[in-house]
């Protein structure tokens, strides 16, 4: 593992206690040039994790609080008339940053949610008839409250599919919670964190991930998993081509994080639930997605 990445993970573990796997998955998603959805109860540290990652990598950070009255222009920006030169000038919205936190994304209307679609897929936004590039690296971290909470709008399938990964933080262990209760305030600790990876290094890591070798048998294994997800034995729609590419890039990124130059089956297995759960979810029973991910692993032979 790269020494700077190792230091980053160690520092992140000082703030987000007992969540090493989730921190690694978040980094894996970023280095694979994906976007991350964090779904959990309020107060679990979702916002802290987003702010922490931006701080440790020296990335520009903006937060958008999604509410029912949020408009697309509140995200993208709008043209403002200037009397002095008798013309309109574009005022960019908070989307023009390197790490954007879409906080409680499912509390906004579908119209507001859709403002992120072009940005997430093409890393650009179109406003007032002009297409504007977004800064690099560009990483969307969206938090979502459970669907049964009051005042939520379900994300459409097209929006779900644009998130490379979906993770949950969950409750801390008893030991970790004791450290939270008796230690310094996490927000104060966050302010003391120094960047240990530069934005330029992040771009370098992102360029290295697609170069991680994937053998033919591993590609066969990945395709077998994808094809099984589309078979009649699975309940619901299977993985899209975007989903299969997300699976490949995530596995390469996980191998890169571990300091290897080739993907092994364990890499695919480690990232599979985070990549496929939200894509294979069943509307009637959200908990069944975990069973679907396990069903894939148990049904497809390892090469």
C-alpha positions in Angstrom: 0.0 0.0 0.0 1.2 3.5 -0.8 2.6 5.1 2.3 0.5 8.3 1.8 -2.7 6.2 1.5 -1.8 4.2 4.5 -1.3 7.4 6.5 -4.6 8.7 5.2 -6.5 5.6 6.3 -4.8 5.7 9.8 -5.8 9.3 10.3 -9.4 8.7 9.1 -9.6 5.8 11.6 -8.9 8.3 14.4 -12.1 10.2 13.5 -14.4 7.5 12.3 -13.8 4.8 14.8 -14.1 1.1 14.0 -15.1 1.6 10.4 -11.9 0.6 8.5 -13.8 -1.3 5.8 -16.1 1.6 5.1 -13.3 4.1 4.9 -11.4 1.8 2.5 -14.5 1.4 0.3 -15.0 5.2 0.2 -11.4 5.6 -1.0 -11.8 2.7 -3.4 -14.8 4.5 -4.9 -13.0 7.8 -5.3 -9.9 6.3 -6.9 -12.1 4.4 -9.3 -13.7 7.7 -10.4 -17.1 6.7 -9.0 -19.6 8.4 -6.7 -20.7 7.2 -3.2 -24.1 6.8 -1.6 -24.1 6.4 2.2 -27.5 5.2 3.6 -28.0 5.1 7.3 -29.8 6.5 10.3 -29.1 10.2 11.3 -26.1 10.7 13.6 -24.0 7.8 12.3 -21.2 10.0 11.0 -22.1 10.2 7.3 -21.4 13.9 7.0 -18.2 13.6 9.1 -16.8 11.0 6.7 -17.4 13.1 3.7 -15.8 16.2 5.3 -12.9 14.1 6.6 -12.0 12.6 3.2 -12.0 16.1 1.6 -9.8 17.5 4.4 -7.2 14.6 4.3 -6.8 15.1 0.5 -6.8 18.9 0.4 -9.9 18.9 -1.9 -12.4 21.7 -2.2 -15.5 20.8 -0.3 -19.1 22.0 -0.6 -22.2 20.7 1.1 -25.8 21.0 -0.2 -28.6 20.3 2.3 -31.3 18.7 0.2 -34.8 19.8 1.2 -38.2 19.6 -0.4 -38.0 23.2 -1.7 -34.6 22.8 -3.3 -34.4 23.9 -7.0 -31.9 22.7 -9.7 -30.6 26.2 -9.9 -29.7 26.1 -6.2 -27.3 23.3 -7.2 -26.0 24.2 -10.6 -26.1 28.0 -10.4 -28.0 30.7 -12.2 -27.6 33.8 -14.5 -27.8 37.1 -12.7 -28.5 40.4 -14.4 -26.0 43.2 -13.9 -27.2 46.7 -14.3 -23.6 48.1 -14.6 -22.9 46.3 -18.0 -26.5 45.5 -19.0 -25.9 41.8 -19.3 -26.4 38.5 -17.5 -23.5 36.7 -15.9 -23.5 33.1 -14.6 -23.0 32.6 -10.9 -21.9 29.0 -10.4 -23.6 26.9 -7.7 -22.1 24.7 -5.1 -21.7 21.8 -7.6 -18.5 23.5 -8.8 -16.2 21.9 -6.4 -14.1 18.7 -6.0 -16.0 17.0 -3.3 -19.7 17.7 -3.1 -21.8 16.4 -0.2 -25.5 15.9 -1.2 -26.8 15.6 2.3 -30.1 13.8 2.8 -30.5 13.5 -1.0 -33.9 11.7 -0.8 -35.5 14.7 1.1 -35.5 16.7 -2.2 -37.9 16.3 -5.0 -37.1 14.2 -8.1 -36.6 17.5 -10.1 -33.8 18.6 -7.7 -32.3 15.1 -7.6 -32.1 15.1 -11.4 -29.8 18.1 -11.3 -27.0 15.8 -10.3 -27.4 13.3 -13.2 -25.3 15.1 -15.9 -22.7 16.1 -13.3 -22.2 12.5 -12.1 -22.1 10.9 -15.5 -20.3 13.4 -17.6 -18.6 15.7 -15.0 -20.1 18.7 -16.6 -23.3 20.8 -16.2 -25.4 22.6 -18.8 -27.0 25.9 -17.8 -28.2 28.9 -19.7 -27.3 27.1 -23.0 -23.7 26.6 -22.0 -21.9 23.5 -21.0 -19.3 24.0 -18.2 -16.7 21.5 -17.0 -16.5 20.5 -13.4 -13.2 20.5 -11.5 -11.1 17.4 -11.2 -11.2 15.2 -9.3 -14.9 15.3 -8.9 -16.5 13.2 -6.2 -20.2 13.1 -5.2 -21.0 11.7 -1.7 -24.7 11.5 -1.1 -26.3 10.6 2.2 -29.7 9.1 2.4 -32.1 8.5 5.2 -33.9 5.1 5.3 -36.9 5.2 2.9 -39.4 4.7 5.7 -38.5 8.1 7.3 -41.1 10.9 6.9 -40.5 13.3 4.1 -38.4 11.2 1.7 -38.6 10.8 -2.0 -37.3 7.5 -3.4 -34.3 7.8 -5.7 -35.1 6.8 -9.3 -33.3 3.8 -10.8 -31.3 6.0 -13.1 -29.9 7.9 -10.1 -29.1 4.8 -8.1 -27.2 3.3 -11.0 -24.9 6.4 -11.2 -23.6 5.7 -7.7 -20.7 3.2 -8.0 -21.1 2.1 -4.4 -23.5 2.2 -1.6 -22.4 1.7 2.0 -23.7 1.8 5.5 -21.7 2.9 8.5 -23.9 1.2 11.2 -23.6 1.5 15.0 -20.2 1.7 16.5 -18.9 -1.2 18.6 -19.1 -0.7 22.4 -15.4 0.0 22.6 -15.5 2.6 19.8 -18.5 4.3 21.3 -16.7 4.5 24.7 -13.9 6.4 22.9 -16.4 8.7 21.3 -18.0 9.4 24.7 -14.8 10.0 26.6 -12.6 11.5 23.8 -12.5 14.9 22.2 -15.4 16.2 20.1 -15.0 14.6 16.6 -15.7 17.9 14.8 -12.9 19.6 16.8 -10.6 16.7 15.9 -11.5 17.1 12.3 -10.4 20.7 12.3 -6.9 19.6 13.3 -6.4 17.1 10.5 -3.8 18.0 7.9 -3.9 16.8 4.3 -1.6 13.8 3.7 -2.5 13.3 0.0 -2.6 16.2 -2.5 -5.3 16.6 -5.2 -2.6 15.9 -7.8 -1.8 12.6 -6.2 -5.5 11.7 -6.2 -5.5 12.2 -10.0 -2.4 10.1 -10.3 -4.1 7.3 -8.3 -7.2 7.5 -10.5 -5.0 7.2 -13.6 -3.3 4.1 -12.1 -6.4 2.1 -11.3 -7.4 1.2 -14.9 -3.9 -0.1 -15.4 -4.2 -2.8 -12.7 -4.1 -6.1 -14.5 -7.2 -8.3 -14.7 -6.6 -11.8 -16.1 -9.0 -13.6 -18.5 -10.2 -16.0 -15.8 -11.0 -13.1 -13.5 -12.9 -11.3 -16.4 -14.8 -14.6 -16.9 -15.7 -14.7 -13.2 -16.9 -11.1 -13.3 -19.0 -11.7 -16.3 -20.4 -14.9 -14.8 -21.5 -12.8 -11.8 -23.1 -10.2 -14.0 -24.9 -12.8 -16.2 -26.2 -14.6 -13.2 -27.7 -11.4 -11.9 -29.6 -11.1 -15.1 -30.9 -14.7 -15.0 -34.3 -15.8 -14.1 -33.0 -17.2 -10.8 -32.6 -13.6 -9.5 -35.6 -11.7 -8.5 -35.6 -8.3 -10.3 -33.5 -6.6 -12.9 -29.9 -7.6 -13.3 -26.7 -5.4 -13.4 -26.5 -2.9 -16.3 -23.3 -2.5 -18.4 -22.5 0.5 -16.2 -22.9 -1.8 -13.2 -20.5 -4.4 -14.6 -17.9 -1.7 -15.4 -18.3 -0.4 -11.8 -17.6 -3.9 -10.6 -14.4 -4.1 -12.7 -13.1 -0.6 -11.7 -13.9 -1.2 -8.0 -12.0 -4.5 -8.0 -9.0 -2.8 -9.6 -9.2 0.0 -7.1 -9.3 -2.4 -4.2 -6.3 -4.2 -5.5 -4.5 -0.9 -5.9 -5.3 0.1 -2.3 -3.7 -3.2 -1.2 -0.6 -2.4 -3.1 -1.0 -5.1 -5.8 -0.7 -4.8 -9.6 -3.3 -7.5 -10.4 -6.8 -8.3 -9.3 -7.6 -11.5 -7.4 -11.0 -13.1 -6.7 -11.0 -11.8 -3.2 -11.0 -8.2 -4.6 -14.2 -8.8 -6.5 -15.8 -10.5 -3.4 -14.8 -7.7 -1.1 -16.4 -4.9 -3.2 -19.3 -6.9 -4.6 -22.0 -6.1 -1.9 -21.2 -2.3 -2.0 -21.4 -2.2 -5.8 -24.5 -4.5 -6.4 -26.8 -4.1 -3.4 -28.4 -0.9 -4.5 -28.7 -2.1 -8.1 -30.3 -5.4 -7.2 -32.5 -4.1 -4.4 -36.1 -5.2 -4.1 -38.7 -2.4 -3.6 -40.7 -4.6 -1.3 -38.0 -5.6 1.0 -34.8 -3.5 1.2 -33.1 -6.1 3.5 -33.4 -8.7 0.8 -30.6 -7.0 -1.1 -28.0 -8.5 1.2 -29.3 -11.9 0.4 -29.1 -11.2 -3.3 -25.5 -10.2 -3.1 -24.7 -13.3 -1.1 -26.7 -15.4 -3.6 -24.4 -14.2 -6.4 -21.3 -15.1 -4.5 -22.6 -18.6 -3.5 -24.0 -19.4 -7.0 -21.0 -18.5 -9.2 -17.9 -20.6 -9.0 -14.5 -19.0 -8.3 -12.0 -19.5 -11.0 
